[in-house]
Amino acid sequence: MDGIHVHGYSADYLSVEFQKQTCEDIDECKMDLFRCPENSSCLNSIGSYSCPCHDGFVSDGPFSCLTAFDACQKLSNCSQNGECVLVDNYKYECRCKVGWAGNGTLCASDRDLDGWPDQALDCVDTRCRQDNCPYLPNSGQEDADKDGFGDGCDDDADGDQVFNKQDNCPFVYNIGQQDTDNDGVGDACDNCVSISNARQIDADNDGIGNECDDDIDNDSILNQLDNCPLHSNQNQSDVDQDGVGDACDNCPTIPNPKQEDRDMNLVGDACHSIYDNDDDGVQDSKDNCPMVSNSDQLDTDHDGKGDVCDDDIDGDGIPNYRDNCPLAFNANQTDINRNGKGDICEDDEDLDGTPNGIDNCPNNSMIHRTDFRTLRTILLDPVENSQADPHWEVHANGSEIVQTLNSDPGLAVGSDVFGGVDFEGTFHVTDMWDDDFVGFIFSFQSNRKFYVVEWKKGFQTYWESRPFTAYGEPGIQIKLINSTSGPGPMMRNSLWHTGDTSGEAKLLWHHPDKKGWTENTSYRWSLLHRPNIGLIRLRMYQGLDLVLDSGNVYDSTLKGGRLGVFCFSQQMIIWSNLIYRCNNRVPHFAYDELPTNLKLKVDIDN
């Protein structure tokens, strides 16, 4: 038979009279006739084959598979002020370093560390737009009057010729300043014009304030008939028949109509227990994995067993160690490109609708972005009233918090719960006269148990000498709060005092130079917490400079919880460009300092 042999097919000799010759595909992969690079697999196809790179590697031409990081370093055009960052199991992208902002390929100076460049960059990415308030962090870039000046640095944010400090609607144009209900909120921006509601709370975000909304939670059940007026629950289930619906009952199986919860851990006093064998903040009687720490209580297949102690997390009958999509039900294990990752979870590990590359927690379907919009206020000295309570404002879709008052100690705590976490943000104090505490918290389990990073500007003895004299020194410190007394004078003075306080607080680390913060200066912190090995690491930047590194600090008392911010007697604080990520891996700079026994328990974060 004349003709050209086609690679991948074969045929026997056939006489010229035979008009319907057939060819059979050769499986080069099985017959060892393929040529694939290292770190790839042979995948047969009709008439040919391909060589997809293994998970964690990317193609660099037809005969090379590099680690994603090596490929990024070789092939990308990251800015000299950018770096390659892992965004997925096998994908990297360029991101600007601290002190710079842009799309990673182009980066410009970012003096206020809010993630926006001081000058516009020659690229179409949103991140290339010029900061509309370059000296004051405003990660949301709000600009009510569209004049190009961000609201945070515009004396008349709405352009109505009334300065913000006198304007009862500072972000809505209202020259007349009408305020029918005299609640300090002008009619033009009041979500309840005829009933006083200075806080403007609107639980269902329907534009009607709770005070004048007949159905606050928008579940089609009027408030007076609703057993959970602030939580949507159309079925009105109430197992313990205490008049409080299961959807909002902090003790759904034991009647407790008053819903007392003294330690504010979201478990009612009526069913509270002190037993928590794994120290994850969830009492044993309610813990879906009581012997293994899992503060997030993640249960992907809803079988009552937490993921960390479930051999088949997604309930598809394939044990985790063999499952190519352990968080996604896929009993057929389809993997067309044979890269070891099931097709159903190729780009979205937890099937939460957010691609891995932009998902803050790709292994947790309950968290995909940073959001403090549902924060809770925790008052740490609610008994006495030497100062006002904190006043919190949330901006930038939950990634920025502002506290305006010179206040008693208090926390603003988010709703998401974490085990291993990376938490970063920028804080900036605009007040020029005071010199007190600003900081943030992690592993919040109750108003008695949490870690706090606090920074005082100057030395001062606390003015209330009861129950003991507290001396506050400048400099950043990391403390464990494990209080026997709870919120009140003892906790208050323990937070002020630099050092240990028996039964209340333990000082884990204090920066040796004892230098205070500076007003009108932006600082960028980066905290990693790995409760499974008791590791805490804090780094702080001022502009481009790394100004402190705590080194590895170890404490295993609290093994996960919520995140938030902290203030004590300090007004006009901004926490901006807040970002949190689920992470149990340890970066090289911290991993290298771990003792050998702990290195065996964690993976390196590349």
N, C-alpha and C positions, 0 to 999 in steps of 0.2 A: 504493500500500500504506500503510494507516494504521499508527500505532504510534510508538514512541520509538526514535530511532536510538541504537544502542549503540556507544560509542566503541571503535574498534579493529576494527570489522567493516563490510562494505559489501554491498549486494545490488542487483541490477537490478530494474526494475519487473516484477512478475509479475501475471498475471491472477488474479482472485479464485478461479477454478476450480482453480488450481494449489495443491495442499495440502501439498507437501513442499518448502518453500523451503529453500535452503541459503545459508549465509554463509561468506565467505572471509576469513581473517585478513589484516589489513593489517600489514605489517612497518614500523612507524613509524620504526624505526632506519634502514632503507634509504631510506625515502621522506622523510627529514628532517622528520618530523612529531612529533618528540619534544622534550621540554624537560627537559634534565638539567643539574645544576650543574657548575661547573668541577671538574676533577679526578675526573670519573666517566666511565663508559661506558654507552651505551645497550644494554640486553639485551632483545631481543624475547621476548614470551610470547604464548600464545593469548589474543587479545582485549585485550592490554595490553602494557606494557613496564615495565622497572625500570631503575634507575640506580645500580648498585653502585659504590662509591667505589674509586678506584685503590689499588693496594698502597701502604701508607704513609699512607693517609687514612681517616678514619672519618666516618660520617654524623652530622650535627648537624641533624636535621629533614629534611624531604623535599627541600629545595632548597639544601643546603649540605654540602660535604665539606671538613672541616678536616684539617690534619696531626694525627696522633694526639697529638702533644705539645700543640698548641693546644686540641684537644678536651679533653684531660685538664685543662689549666689552666682551661678555661671551665666544664666540666661536672662535674668531680670535686669531692668535698668533702674533699680532703686536709687533714690537720691543719696548723696554722701551723708546727708543728715537723716536718712531713713534706714530701715533694717527689714530683713525677711522675717515674717512672723507666721507661725503655724496657725491656720484657720480651720483645718480639717485634718482627718487622719492622714491624708496624703496631698494636701494642698497648702501652699504658702502664698502670702501676698506681701507687698511693700507697705510699711507703715512708718510714719515719721517718729523720730525719737522724742523723748520728753524735752520740752522747750521749743519744739518745732511743730508745725501743723501743715497739712495739705493732704494729697492723695497717696503719699509714699514715694511716688516717682518724682514729684516736685514737692519740696518742703520749704517753708519760710518761717521766720522767727514768730514765736507765740509767747509774748511777754507775760500775759496773764494766765497762761497754762489752761485755757478753757477749750482747747482743741480747734481753734480758728486762727488762721494766719493773720499777721499784722498787715500784710499787703496781699492784694489779689494775685493769684497765680494763673499762668497761661494754660488752663485746663478747664474742661467743662464739668468736672466732678463738683458736687455741692460743697465738698470739703475745701475747695480752692477759693471760695468766696472770702473777701476781706472781712475781718472782724469789725463789727459795727460799734464795738466798745473795747478797744484794744488794751486799755489799762485796768479794766474791771472784769472779772470772770462772769460770763453770761452765755453758758453753753447752749441755751435755747435761741439766742439771737433775736429776742422779742423786740419789735419796733412798731408800737401801736399806731403812730402817725405816719409811718412809712417815709420818714425824712432822712433815713440813712444813719441816724444816731440811735443806738440801742437804748431801750427804756432805762436800763441801769445807769446810763451816763447822760440822760436827757432830762434837764430840769423840768420840762413840760412834755411829758411822754406822749400825751394825746393831742398836743398842739391846740388847746382851747384857750390859751392865754392865762391859764390858772396854774401856778406852780404845783408840782406833785404834792408837796407837803401840806398845801391848803386844799387840794383838789379831792372832793369826795368820790370821784371816779377818775383816778389818775390815768387810767388806760382807755377811757371812753370819753370822747368829745362831749362836753356838757357845760357850756358857758354859764347857764342859769343856775347850776348847782342845786336843783330842786331835790329835796329829801323828805318825802311825804311822811314817812314813819319815824323820822328823826333818829335813825339808827347809825348815822355816820356814813352810810352808803347811799350815794346819790341814786335817784330814780332811774337814771340812764343805765346803770349797771347793777341795780338791785334785783335779785331773783325772787324777791317777795316784797313788792313795793309798799303794801299797806300794813304789813306786820313786821315789827322790829326783829331783825335777825342779822346782827353785825357780823357773825361768822360765816354767813352765806353757805351753809352746808346744804348739799344737794346729793343725796345718797345715790339716786338713779341717774344722775347727770342728764336730766331732761329739761334743764333750764328753769325749773320751778323749785324754789327753796323748800326744804323739809317743813318749815313752819307753816307754809300755805299749800302744801301738796297733799291732796286727799289719799293718794296712794304712793307713799314715799319710795317704796322699793319696786314699783311698777310691775307688780305680779297680778294685777287685776282684782286684788282684794283690798277693800278700803281699810285704812289704818285701824279704825276702831274695831274691826272684825278680824284683823290680821294678827296671828300669834307670833309672827316675826316681822314687824313693820319695817325693819331696816334691811331685811334679807329676803330676796325673792324665794317664795316657797308655796307654789300654788296648791300642793297637796295638803298643806297644813298639818302634816304628821306631828304627833306629840305623844311619844311612847310612854313617858312617865306621867302624863296628864297633869302637868304642873302649870299649864297655861302658856308655857314657852315652847314654841315649835322646835323640833329636832334640829332644824337648819341653823338655829342661833342659840341653842341650849348648850351651855358649857358643862352640863352634866346630864346628858339626855336620858339616862336610865334611872336616875334618882331624883325625886321631886325637889326642886330648889327654885321657887318662883322669884326670889330676890336676886339670884345669879351672883352671889358674893364670890369674889375671886381676889383675895388679898394680895397674892404675889403676882397677879397679872400675867400668869402663864397660860391663860385661856382654858384652864381646867378649873371648874367650880370647886369651892371649898368643900361642898357636900360629898364630893367623890375624890378629893385630893389624897394623895399618898406620898410619903417621903421616900418610898423605895424606887430607886432607879439604878439598877445594877450596872448598866453600861454607860452611865453619866452623859446621856445624850439629850437630857432635858425632857424626856418623855417617860412618865412613870410606868413601871412594869405592867400594871394592870391595863394600860392603854397602848403599850408598845407593840408594834407588829413584828418586832425582832428584838426581844428583851435582853438577849445575851450579846448582841453585836450593835455597836453604836450606829444609829441612822436617824439623826435628828430630823431629816426631811420626811421620814416615814413613807418614802416613795414605794408604791405598790402598783407596778405597771399593769399586771393582769387582774388586779382587784380580787385576789384570792385570799386576802387577809394575812398574807405572809409578805413581809418587806423584801424588796429586791435584793438587799445585801445578804439575806439568808434563804433565798429562794433558788433552788437548783434549775428551775425553768421560769425565768423572769416573765416571759411573755405568754406562758401557758400554751404553747403550740405543740407540746409533746417532744420537742427537741431540747435536750439538756444544754445549758449555757455553753459548756466547753466545746460543743459540736455545732452550735447554732450560728449561722452566718449573719443573722440579724437577731441578737439576743433580746432586743427591746421591741421587736416588731413581730407580730404573729405571722409566720410564713412556714407552715408545715411542709410545703413543697420545696423549700430551700433553693428556689430558682436563682441562678447566677450565670447569666448568659455570657458575660465576659470572663468568667472563671478567675476573678481576682480575689476570691475569698470573701467578698462582701455581697450579701444577697441583694438582688435588684430592688426589692421594695424599700430598702433602707440605704441605698447607695449614697444618696445626697442628703438624707434626713434621718439620722440614726434613731431618733425617738419618735418619729412620725407626728411631730407637733405642728407641722406646717411651716416651720422655719428652717431653711437650709442650714446644714452644719456650719458653713462658713460665717454666718451672721448670728448663729444661735449662741447665747451666753452660756447655755448649759445643754449641749447636744445630747447628753445622756440622761436628761431629766425633762420629761414632757410638761412639767408644771412651771418651768422657768425658761424664758427665751430672751428676755431683755431686762435691763435695769429699770426698776419702777418703784419709786417711793410715794406714789400718789395716795396710797392707802395707809400711810404711816399712822402709828399710834403714839400719843404723847404719854410719856412715863414721868411722873413727878417724883423726885427723889427726896423732897422735903415737904410733903403735903400738909404736915401738921402745923408748922410755924409759918409765919408770913413776913419774914424779914425782907424779902424781895418779891417781885411779881413772878408769876409763872412764865415760862418761855412762850414766845409767840412764833409759831412756825409758818412759813410760806413755802409752797412747792411749785417749782417752775420747770420748764423744758421737758414736759411730758414725764415728769418723775425723776429726772436726772440732776436736779438742782434744788437745794434747800437753803432757805434764808431764815435767820433768827434775829429779831429786831430789838429785844428788850434786855436790860440789865436784870438778870433773873436768878431765882433759886436754881439749884442743879436740876437738870432735866434731860431727857432723851427723846429723840424722834426715831421710832423703830419701824422698819419696813415689815412687810408681811411674808416675804419669801424666807425659807429656812434652808440652811446649808450645813454640809459636813465640811469637806475640804473646799476652800474658797480663796480666790484672789480678789481683793477689794482695793480699789484705787480712787482717788479724787483729788480735787484742788480746794484748798480753803484759803480764805482771804478775809481779813478784818479791816473794815473801813473806819471804825471808831478810833480816834487819835488819843483819847484821854485815859481809857481804862487799861488794865494790865492783868486780866484774869484768865480763866481757863476756856480753851476751845479744844475739841477733839472728836473722836468717833469711837464706836463700840463694835464688837463682834462676839459671836457665840452668846447672844442674849437668850437666856432660857427663862428668866423671870426677873422681877424688879429686885431680886436679891442675888442673882447669879448672872454675871456677864464679865467680859474683858473690856477694859477701856484704855484707849491711848489718849492721854491728856497733856496739854502744853500750856504752861503758864508763862506770862511775859515777865513778871517781876516778883521779887520776894515779898511776902506779906503774911502776917499773922491774922488768922480769921477773927473777925470782930465778935463772934459769939463764942465765948469760952466754955459754954456748956455743950456737951458733957465732958469735953477735954479741950485743951488748947491745941489748935492745929496750926502747923507752920507750913506754908506753901512756898516751895522753891521754884525758880524758873527752870526751864528745860523740859524736854519731852520725856515722858515716863509711860511704861506699860504696867497696868495693874490688873490683878484678879480681884473682882468683887465677889465675895462669897459670904454674904451677910447673914448673921443670925437675928439681927434686929429688924431688918427691912428698912424701907424709906422712912426717914426721920432725922433728928439731930445727930444721932451716932453715925449713920451713913454719910450724912452731909459733911461732917467734920473729917471723916475718914477719906472722902474724896478730895478734900482740900489739903489734907496733910501729906507731905512727902515722906513716905516710909510705910512700914507695916502697921496695921491696927488689928490687934487680936480679935478674932471673931468677926471681922468685917472685911479687911482688905490686905492684900499681899503685893508688895512692890516687886515686880519681876525684872524690870530694867529701867535705868534712869541714865539719860545721856550725860556722860562725864563732864562736858564743858558747861552744863547748866546755863545755856544761853536761851533767852526768851525769844518769842516770835516778834516780828516787826510789823507795825500797822501798814496798810496799803501795799502789802507785799504778797504775792501769790506763792503758795507752797504746794507741791504735788507729792502725795504720799502713795506708796505701794506696799500693801500688806499681804502676806501669804500666811494662811493658817491651815495646817494639816493635822486635824485632831487625832487621826489614827496613829500618829507617832509623837503627838504632843509638841509639834514644831510651830513656832511663831517667828516671823522675820519681818522687820519694818525698815523701809528705805524712804528717805525724804529728799526731794529736789527743790532747789530755789533757782528758778530759771533753768539754765543748762547744767547747773552744778549739783552733784550728789552731796548734800550737806550732812547727811547722817546715814548710818547703816548699823542697825542694832546687833548684827550678827545673829546666829541661831540662838533663839531663846526657847527654853523647854518648859512646858507645863501641861499636864494631862488632866486637869481638874474638870474642865468643861469640854465636851466633845461635839460641838456644833450648836447652831442656833441661828438667830436672826442678826441682821446688821442694822446699823443706825448711826446717828451723830449725837454729840454730847456738848453741852455748854454749862458753865457755872459762872454767874456774875459777870458775863461778858456780852455786850450788845453788838449788833451790826456785823454778824458773821455770815459769810457766804460759803457754802459747800457746793462746788460746781463740777460739771463733767464727771459725775459719779458713775463708776462702772464696777459691776461685780460679775464674776465668772465662777462656775463650778470647776474645781480642779483638785485632783488627788495626786498629781505628779509633782515632782520637785525640780526646780530649775538648777542648772549646774552650780551656780554660785552658792546655793544653799546645800545641795546634795554633797558637794565636795567636803563640807565641814561636818557632815553627819558621822556619828560613830558607826562602825561596821554593822552592828546588829540592827540599826535602823535603816541602813542602806538596803538591807535584804527585804525590807517591808514595803518599799516604794519603787516606782519607776521614775526615770529621768524625764523631765519635761524639755523637749527639744525646741 
